[in-house]
């Protein structure tokens, strides 16, 4: 059974940096396409960033492009989201997602591509 556990959320000020981590268990990370999604209060869950199993292909939502970086350490079974120059509109619960069947999805920005989800970690950006 594949399980995901996020960590690293918290309260930060605008312009700060924050790194989220996601640990996967029950499968080899290199076999899984991974992604981060987020959901703000009253809004739909949206795609933030995705990465193929090899780490060679990365994808970003328009609102975070140029500020966030997704990475993975397959030896440690962990995926990271480096959040730089955060803004109040980045406030949301951030979810780690995995496709446990393939290392590269057809539509990495779509929620239906991922069959495993973490519980989420809260990120609040406020001065």
Secondary structure, 3 states (H helix, E strand, C coil): CCEEEEECCEEECCCCCEEEEEEEECCCHHHCEEEEEEECCCCCCEEEEEECCCCCCEEECCCCCCCEEEEEECCCCEEEEEECCCCHHHCEEEEEEEECCCCCCCCCCCHHHCCEECCCEEEEECC
